[in-house]
Amino acid sequence: MQQGTVKADEEGPEHGKEYKVHAADVQRLETYLNDAIHPVEFKPSKVEDIILEEAKSYFIGQKSAEAVAKLIQNRVTLFLNEY
């Protein structure tokens, strides 16, 4: 609101396009968020699950970063090929 505009991400489909921010839009968004009654449950993707699972062995010192990276790459590749 203070700047009066918001800029889209340069990498996204809007390529950094700027949009004007209006008080009415912000109020409508705040009302929408404040009136929400159903929480959104975050569920990591299968790829994130693989990364989190395999990274544990690196962080507890069982495997090197290179070994873990290879395991992650192999498992993700296998998953994507099956998908």
MOPAC internal coordinates of N, CA, C and O (Angstrom, degrees):
PM7 1SCF
backbone

  N    0.0000 0     0.00 0     0.00 0    0    0    0
  C    1.4419 1     0.00 0     0.00 0    1    0    0
  C    1.5249 1   110.23 1     0.00 0    2    1    0
  O    1.2310 1   120.21 1   140.33 1    3    2    1
  N    1.3317 1   117.20 1   -39.67 1    3    2    1
  C    1.4634 1   120.09 1  -176.70 1    5    3    2
  C    1.5218 1   111.58 1   -65.71 1    6    5    3
  O    1.2310 1   120.32 1   141.46 1    7    6    5
  N    1.3264 1   117.00 1   -38.54 1    7    6    5
  C    1.4642 1   119.95 1   179.81 1    9    7    6
  C    1.5221 1   111.79 1   -80.46 1   10    9    7
  O    1.2310 1   120.63 1   154.17 1   11   10    9
  N    1.3061 1   116.41 1   -25.83 1   11   10    9
  C    1.4585 1   120.20 1   179.20 1   13   11   10
  C    1.5141 1   114.83 1    87.54 1   14   13   11
  O    1.2310 1   120.34 1   169.78 1   15   14   13
  N    1.3370 1   116.96 1   -10.22 1   15   14   13
  C    1.4655 1   121.05 1   178.32 1   17   15   14
  C    1.5180 1   109.79 1  -142.58 1   18   17   15
  O    1.2310 1   121.61 1   -19.01 1   19   18   17
  N    1.3132 1   114.53 1   160.99 1   19   18   17
  C    1.4617 1   121.72 1   172.46 1   21   19   18
  C    1.5235 1   106.40 1  -131.64 1   22   21   19
  O    1.2310 1   121.30 1   -40.76 1   23   22   21
  N    1.3283 1   115.11 1   139.24 1   23   22   21
  C    1.4597 1   120.57 1  -176.02 1   25   23   22
  C    1.5254 1   110.09 1  -106.28 1   26   25   23
  O    1.2310 1   120.76 1   -47.37 1   27   26   25
  N    1.3249 1   116.15 1   132.63 1   27   26   25
  C    1.4637 1   121.64 1   177.40 1   29   27   26
  C    1.5308 1   108.93 1   -72.09 1   30   29   27
  O    1.2310 1   121.06 1   -20.19 1   31   30   29
  N    1.3073 1   115.58 1   159.81 1   31   30   29
  C    1.4595 1   121.78 1   179.28 1   33   31   30
  C    1.5355 1   110.40 1   -62.46 1   34   33   31
  O    1.2310 1   120.55 1   -41.70 1   35   34   33
  N    1.3205 1   116.55 1   138.30 1   35   34   33
  C    1.4700 1   121.32 1   179.89 1   37   35   34
  C    1.5253 1   111.93 1   -62.96 1   38   37   35
  O    1.2310 1   120.50 1   147.71 1   39   38   37
  N    1.3321 1   116.64 1   -32.29 1   39   38   37
  C    1.4644 1   121.07 1  -175.94 1   41   39   38
  C    1.5263 1   113.11 1   -83.44 1   42   41   39
  O    1.2310 1   119.91 1   164.92 1   43   42   41
  N    1.3040 1   117.77 1   -15.08 1   43   42   41
  C    1.4557 1   121.20 1  -176.25 1   45   43   42
  C    1.5203 1   112.75 1   -82.16 1   46   45   43
  O    1.2310 1   120.62 1     2.94 1   47   46   45
  N    1.3089 1   116.41 1  -177.06 1   47   46   45
  C    1.4597 1   121.20 1  -177.29 1   49   47   46
  C    1.5269 1   113.59 1   -66.81 1   50   49   47
  O    1.2310 1   120.08 1   160.55 1   51   50   49
  N    1.3265 1   117.45 1   -19.45 1   51   50   49
  C    1.4625 1   120.45 1  -179.44 1   53   51   50
  C    1.5337 1   112.42 1   -87.78 1   54   53   51
  O    1.2310 1   120.10 1   168.76 1   55   54   53
  N    1.3322 1   117.41 1   -11.24 1   55   54   53
  C    1.4677 1   123.44 1   175.25 1   57   55   54
  C    1.5295 1   113.75 1    49.34 1   58   57   55
  O    1.2310 1   120.39 1  -130.44 1   59   58   57
  N    1.3286 1   116.86 1    49.56 1   59   58   57
  C    1.4556 1   121.04 1   174.28 1   61   59   58
  C    1.5195 1   115.73 1    77.58 1   62   61   59
  O    1.2310 1   120.14 1  -165.30 1   63   62   61
  N    1.2928 1   117.33 1    14.70 1   63   62   61
  C    1.4636 1   120.85 1   179.91 1   65   63   62
  C    1.5345 1   109.42 1   -61.36 1   66   65   63
  O    1.2310 1   120.57 1   -38.00 1   67   66   65
  N    1.3243 1   116.52 1   142.00 1   67   66   65
  C    1.4582 1   121.43 1   179.66 1   69   67   66
  C    1.5244 1   110.12 1   -99.69 1   70   69   67
  O    1.2310 1   121.36 1   -39.86 1   71   70   69
  N    1.3316 1   114.99 1   140.14 1   71   70   69
  C    1.4529 1   122.14 1   179.04 1   73   71   70
  C    1.5193 1   109.17 1  -121.48 1   74   73   71
  O    1.2310 1   120.60 1   -40.75 1   75   74   73
  N    1.3089 1   116.47 1   139.25 1   75   74   73
  C    1.4615 1   120.87 1   176.74 1   77   75   74
  C    1.5237 1   109.33 1   -73.72 1   78   77   75
  O    1.2310 1   121.01 1   -37.86 1   79   78   77
  N    1.3226 1   115.67 1   142.14 1   79   78   77
  C    1.4534 1   121.74 1   178.72 1   81   79   78
  C    1.5174 1   108.43 1  -105.55 1   82   81   79
  O    1.2310 1   121.26 1   -52.44 1   83   82   81
  N    1.3213 1   115.20 1   127.56 1   83   82   81
  C    1.4633 1   120.97 1  -179.91 1   85   83   82
  C    1.5248 1   109.13 1  -114.40 1   86   85   83
  O    1.2310 1   120.53 1   -35.09 1   87   86   85
  N    1.3147 1   116.58 1   144.91 1   87   86   85
  C    1.4622 1   121.59 1  -179.72 1   89   87   86
  C    1.5227 1   111.57 1   -56.44 1   90   89   87
  O    1.2310 1   119.96 1   141.42 1   91   90   89
  N    1.3038 1   117.68 1   -38.58 1   91   90   89
  C    1.4647 1   121.33 1  -179.78 1   93   91   90
  C    1.5308 1   111.09 1   -63.51 1   94   93   91
  O    1.2310 1   120.27 1   141.41 1   95   94   93
  N    1.3235 1   117.09 1   -38.59 1   95   94   93
  C    1.4654 1   120.84 1   178.35 1   97   95   94
  C    1.5212 1   110.93 1   -65.00 1   98   97   95
  O    1.2310 1   120.86 1   136.54 1   99   98   97
  N    1.3286 1   115.96 1   -43.46 1   99   98   97
  C    1.4656 1   120.65 1  -179.80 1  101   99   98
  C    1.5250 1   109.76 1   -64.92 1  102  101   99
  O    1.2310 1   120.25 1   137.12 1  103  102  101
  N    1.3042 1   117.12 1   -42.88 1  103  102  101
  C    1.4720 1   121.33 1   178.90 1  105  103  102
  C    1.5222 1   110.74 1   -61.70 1  106  105  103
  O    1.2310 1   120.50 1   136.48 1  107  106  105
  N    1.3361 1   116.65 1   -43.52 1  107  106  105
  C    1.4641 1   121.10 1   179.07 1  109  107  106
  C    1.5273 1   110.37 1   -62.36 1  110  109  107
  O    1.2310 1   120.25 1   138.16 1  111  110  109
  N    1.3146 1   117.12 1   -41.84 1  111  110  109
  C    1.4595 1   121.23 1   178.80 1  113  111  110
  C    1.5277 1   111.08 1   -65.88 1  114  113  111
  O    1.2310 1   120.16 1   136.66 1  115  114  113
  N    1.3319 1   117.29 1   -43.34 1  115  114  113
  C    1.4693 1   120.67 1   178.16 1  117  115  114
  C    1.5270 1   111.25 1   -61.61 1  118  117  115
  O    1.2310 1   120.46 1   138.69 1  119  118  117
  N    1.3125 1   116.73 1   -41.31 1  119  118  117
  C    1.4613 1   120.93 1   178.57 1  121  119  118
  C    1.5206 1   110.36 1   -63.67 1  122  121  119
  O    1.2310 1   120.95 1   135.67 1  123  122  121
  N    1.3138 1   115.79 1   -44.33 1  123  122  121
  C    1.4668 1   120.81 1   179.06 1  125  123  122
  C    1.5209 1   110.77 1   -59.05 1  126  125  123
  O    1.2310 1   120.28 1   133.32 1  127  126  125
  N    1.3262 1   117.07 1   -46.68 1  127  126  125
  C    1.4640 1   120.98 1  -178.39 1  129  127  126
  C    1.5232 1   112.14 1   -69.48 1  130  129  127
  O    1.2310 1   120.57 1   137.10 1  131  130  129
  N    1.3324 1   116.51 1   -42.90 1  131  130  129
  C    1.4639 1   120.09 1  -178.52 1  133  131  130
  C    1.5203 1   112.86 1   -68.53 1  134  133  131
  O    1.2310 1   119.88 1   151.30 1  135  134  133
  N    1.3214 1   117.84 1   -28.70 1  135  134  133
  C    1.4558 1   121.66 1  -179.27 1  137  135  134
  C    1.5317 1   113.07 1   -88.27 1  138  137  135
  O    1.2310 1   120.18 1   178.22 1  139  138  137
  N    1.3100 1   117.27 1    -1.78 1  139  138  137
  C    1.4627 1   120.45 1  -179.48 1  141  139  138
  C    1.5286 1   109.36 1   -64.38 1  142  141  139
  O    1.2310 1   120.63 1   -48.67 1  143  142  141
  N    1.3157 1   116.40 1   131.33 1  143  142  141
  C    1.4649 1   120.00 1  -178.50 1  145  143  142
  C    1.5290 1   112.58 1  -113.63 1  146  145  143
  O    1.2310 1   120.26 1   167.48 1  147  146  145
  N    1.2998 1   117.11 1   -12.52 1  147  146  145
  C    1.4634 1   120.56 1  -179.52 1  149  147  146
  C    1.5221 1   109.53 1  -109.93 1  150  149  147
  O    1.2310 1   120.01 1   -63.87 1  151  150  149
  N    1.3210 1   117.58 1   116.13 1  151  150  149
  C    1.4658 1   118.92 1   179.53 1  153  151  150
  C    1.5313 1   110.92 1   -68.18 1  154  153  151
  O    1.2310 1   121.11 1   -32.12 1  155  154  153
  N    1.2958 1   115.49 1   147.88 1  155  154  153
  C    1.4606 1   121.03 1   177.13 1  157  155  154
  C    1.5185 1   107.15 1   -92.64 1  158  157  155
  O    1.2310 1   121.31 1   -58.29 1  159  158  157
  N    1.2961 1   115.09 1   121.71 1  159  158  157
  C    1.4529 1   119.87 1  -177.69 1  161  159  158
  C    1.5238 1   108.98 1   -88.30 1  162  161  159
  O    1.2310 1   121.23 1   -53.07 1  163  162  161
  N    1.3238 1   115.25 1   126.93 1  163  162  161
  C    1.4576 1   119.78 1   177.67 1  165  163  162
  C    1.5139 1   108.77 1   -84.80 1  166  165  163
  O    1.2310 1   121.01 1   -50.97 1  167  166  165
  N    1.3023 1   115.67 1   129.03 1  167  166  165
  C    1.4611 1   120.82 1   176.51 1  169  167  166
  C    1.5178 1   107.67 1  -130.07 1  170  169  167
  O    1.2310 1   120.49 1   -64.07 1  171  170  169
  N    1.3294 1   116.68 1   115.93 1  171  170  169
  C    1.4657 1   118.76 1  -179.82 1  173  171  170
  C    1.5334 1   111.19 1   -63.89 1  174  173  171
  O    1.2310 1   121.22 1   -27.72 1  175  174  173
  N    1.3137 1   115.27 1   152.28 1  175  174  173
  C    1.4586 1   120.28 1   178.34 1  177  175  174
  C    1.5231 1   109.71 1   -72.90 1  178  177  175
  O    1.2310 1   120.81 1   -12.00 1  179  178  177
  N    1.3013 1   116.06 1   168.00 1  179  178  177
  C    1.4707 1   121.06 1   178.62 1  181  179  178
  C    1.5274 1   110.06 1   -60.89 1  182  181  179
  O    1.2310 1   120.02 1   141.56 1  183  182  181
  N    1.3315 1   117.57 1   -38.44 1  183  182  181
  C    1.4691 1   120.85 1   179.05 1  185  183  182
  C    1.5371 1   109.83 1   -63.61 1  186  185  183
  O    1.2310 1   120.51 1   136.43 1  187  186  185
  N    1.3307 1   116.62 1   -43.57 1  187  186  185
  C    1.4694 1   119.66 1   177.38 1  189  187  186
  C    1.5172 1   111.08 1   -62.79 1  190  189  187
  O    1.2310 1   120.07 1   140.61 1  191  190  189
  N    1.3314 1   117.47 1   -39.39 1  191  190  189
  C    1.4635 1   121.35 1   177.04 1  193  191  190
  C    1.5283 1   110.92 1   -59.21 1  194  193  191
  O    1.2310 1   120.64 1   136.15 1  195  194  193
  N    1.3252 1   116.38 1   -43.85 1  195  194  193
  C    1.4638 1   121.00 1   179.18 1  197  195  194
  C    1.5249 1   110.46 1   -62.04 1  198  197  195
  O    1.2310 1   120.69 1   133.56 1  199  198  197
  N    1.3170 1   116.29 1   -46.44 1  199  198  197
  C    1.4736 1   120.51 1  -179.33 1  201  199  198
  C    1.5158 1   110.49 1   -61.08 1  202  201  199
  O    1.2310 1   120.31 1   131.76 1  203  202  201
  N    1.3257 1   117.00 1   -48.24 1  203  202  201
  C    1.4643 1   120.52 1  -179.06 1  205  203  202
  C    1.5277 1   111.60 1   -62.09 1  206  205  203
  O    1.2310 1   120.76 1   138.29 1  207  206  205
  N    1.3131 1   116.15 1   -41.71 1  207  206  205
  C    1.4678 1   120.76 1  -179.20 1  209  207  206
  C    1.5293 1   111.35 1   -64.44 1  210  209  207
  O    1.2310 1   120.38 1   130.92 1  211  210  209
  N    1.3133 1   116.87 1   -49.08 1  211  210  209
  C    1.4664 1   120.63 1  -176.86 1  213  211  210
  C    1.5313 1   112.61 1   -73.48 1  214  213  211
  O    1.2310 1   119.94 1   148.52 1  215  214  213
  N    1.3231 1   117.73 1   -31.48 1  215  214  213
  C    1.4706 1   120.62 1  -178.27 1  217  215  214
  C    1.5202 1   112.34 1   -65.92 1  218  217  215
  O    1.2310 1   120.08 1   154.83 1  219  218  217
  N    1.3225 1   117.44 1   -25.17 1  219  218  217
  C    1.4707 1   120.39 1  -179.89 1  221  219  218
  C    1.5267 1   111.41 1   -56.08 1  222  221  219
  O    1.2310 1   120.50 1   138.83 1  223  222  221
  N    1.3285 1   116.65 1   -41.17 1  223  222  221
  C    1.4711 1   119.63 1  -177.82 1  225  223  222
  C    1.5200 1   111.97 1   -66.40 1  226  225  223
  O    1.2310 1   120.06 1   152.07 1  227  226  225
  N    1.3325 1   117.49 1   -27.93 1  227  226  225
  C    1.4637 1   120.55 1   174.77 1  229  227  226
  C    1.5240 1   110.36 1   -72.24 1  230  229  227
  O    1.2310 1   120.69 1   133.02 1  231  230  229
  N    1.3191 1   116.28 1   -46.98 1  231  230  229
  C    1.4561 1   120.37 1  -174.56 1  233  231  230
  C    1.5268 1   113.48 1   -69.78 1  234  233  231
  O    1.2310 1   119.91 1   157.57 1  235  234  233
  N    1.3278 1   117.77 1   -22.43 1  235  234  233
  C    1.4650 1   118.69 1   175.60 1  237  235  234
  C    1.5305 1   111.67 1   -96.13 1  238  237  235
  O    1.2310 1   120.95 1  -175.80 1  239  238  237
  N    1.3238 1   115.79 1     4.20 1  239  238  237
  C    1.4618 1   120.68 1   173.53 1  241  239  238
  C    1.5041 1   116.25 1    85.28 1  242  241  239
  O    1.2310 1   119.14 1  -167.89 1  243  242  241
  N    1.3167 1   119.26 1    12.11 1  243  242  241
  C    1.4609 1   121.64 1  -179.09 1  245  243  242
  C    1.5228 1   113.09 1   -78.78 1  246  245  243
  O    1.2310 1   120.60 1   146.92 1  247  246  245
  N    1.3513 1   116.46 1   -33.08 1  247  246  245
  C    1.4664 1   120.52 1  -175.92 1  249  247  246
  C    1.5205 1   109.75 1  -135.17 1  250  249  247
  O    1.2310 1   121.37 1   -23.83 1  251  250  249
  N    1.3319 1   114.98 1   156.17 1  251  250  249
  C    1.4630 1   120.17 1   177.48 1  253  251  250
  C    1.5251 1   110.30 1   -77.13 1  254  253  251
  O    1.2310 1   121.14 1   -16.45 1  255  254  253
  N    1.3186 1   115.43 1   163.55 1  255  254  253
  C    1.4651 1   120.01 1   178.23 1  257  255  254
  C    1.5241 1   110.32 1   -60.94 1  258  257  255
  O    1.2310 1   120.59 1   140.32 1  259  258  257
  N    1.3196 1   116.48 1   -39.68 1  259  258  257
  C    1.4668 1   120.40 1  -179.67 1  261  259  258
  C    1.5245 1   111.56 1   -63.98 1  262  261  259
  O    1.2310 1   120.53 1   137.57 1  263  262  261
  N    1.3297 1   116.59 1   -42.43 1  263  262  261
  C    1.4636 1   120.27 1  -179.94 1  265  263  262
  C    1.5201 1   110.91 1   -65.02 1  266  265  263
  O    1.2310 1   120.92 1   137.60 1  267  266  265
  N    1.3244 1   115.85 1   -42.40 1  267  266  265
  C    1.4630 1   120.19 1   179.12 1  269  267  266
  C    1.5269 1   110.23 1   -65.53 1  270  269  267
  O    1.2310 1   120.27 1   138.05 1  271  270  269
  N    1.3232 1   117.08 1   -41.95 1  271  270  269
  C    1.4639 1   120.64 1   179.37 1  273  271  270
  C    1.5253 1   110.75 1   -60.39 1  274  273  271
  O    1.2310 1   120.22 1   138.70 1  275  274  273
  N    1.3328 1   117.19 1   -41.30 1  275  274  273
  C    1.4629 1   120.28 1   178.26 1  277  275  274
  C    1.5294 1   111.61 1   -64.69 1  278  277  275
  O    1.2310 1   120.85 1   137.84 1  279  278  277
  N    1.3367 1   115.97 1   -42.16 1  279  278  277
  C    1.4619 1   119.83 1   177.81 1  281  279  278
  C    1.5281 1   111.14 1   -61.42 1  282  281  279
  O    1.2310 1   121.09 1   133.95 1  283  282  281
  N    1.3233 1   115.53 1   -46.05 1  283  282  281
  C    1.4656 1   119.90 1   179.43 1  285  283  282
  C    1.5199 1   110.27 1   -61.01 1  286  285  283
  O    1.2310 1   120.90 1   133.47 1  287  286  285
  N    1.3238 1   115.88 1   -46.53 1  287  286  285
  C    1.4621 1   119.56 1  -179.75 1  289  287  286
  C    1.5241 1   111.57 1   -59.73 1  290  289  287
  O    1.2310 1   120.35 1   136.06 1  291  290  289
  N    1.3231 1   116.94 1   -43.94 1  291  290  289
  C    1.4659 1   120.52 1  -179.81 1  293  291  290
  C    1.5193 1   111.78 1   -64.26 1  294  293  291
  O    1.2310 1   120.53 1   134.37 1  295  294  293
  N    1.3316 1   116.59 1   -45.63 1  295  294  293
  C    1.4634 1   120.15 1  -178.32 1  297  295  294
  C    1.5292 1   111.75 1   -67.19 1  298  297  295
  O    1.2310 1   120.40 1   138.75 1  299  298  297
  N    1.3214 1   116.85 1   -41.25 1  299  298  297
  C    1.4635 1   119.88 1   179.92 1  301  299  298
  C    1.5297 1   110.17 1   -67.08 1  302  301  299
  O    1.2310 1   120.37 1   138.17 1  303  302  301
  N    1.3252 1   116.89 1   -41.83 1  303  302  301
  C    1.4669 1   120.69 1   177.35 1  305  303  302
  C    1.5211 1   110.69 1   -60.13 1  306  305  303
  O    1.2310 1   120.50 1   135.24 1  307  306  305
  N    1.3293 1   116.65 1   -44.76 1  307  306  305
  C    1.4549 1   121.15 1   178.21 1  309  307  306
  C    1.5340 1   110.36 1   -61.24 1  310  309  307
  O    1.2310 1   120.46 1   134.36 1  311  310  309
  N    1.3206 1   116.73 1   -45.64 1  311  310  309
  C    1.4633 1   120.91 1   178.60 1  313  311  310
  C    1.5263 1   111.19 1   -59.98 1  314  313  311
  O    1.2310 1   120.47 1   132.62 1  315  314  313
  N    1.3343 1   116.70 1   -47.38 1  315  314  313
  C    1.4640 1   120.29 1  -178.39 1  317  315  314
  C    1.5288 1   111.81 1   -65.17 1  318  317  315
  O    1.2310 1   120.24 1   143.95 1  319  318  317
  N    1.3131 1   117.14 1   -36.05 1  319  318  317
  C    1.4728 1   120.07 1   177.69 1  321  319  318
  C    1.5236 1   111.57 1   -67.16 1  322  321  319
  O    1.2310 1   120.46 1   146.98 1  323  322  321
  N    1.3370 1   116.73 1   -33.02 1  323  322  321
  C    1.4600 1   120.70 1   178.56 1  325  323  322
  C    1.5117 1   111.48 1   -78.22 1  326  325  323
  O    1.2310 1   120.76 1   152.81 1  327  326  325
  N    1.3269 1   116.16 1   -27.19 1  327  326  325
  C    1.4517 1   122.28 1  -177.35 1  329  327  326
  C    1.4950 1   109.48 1   -74.30 1  330  329  327
  O    1.2310 1   120.10 1   180.00 1  331  330  329

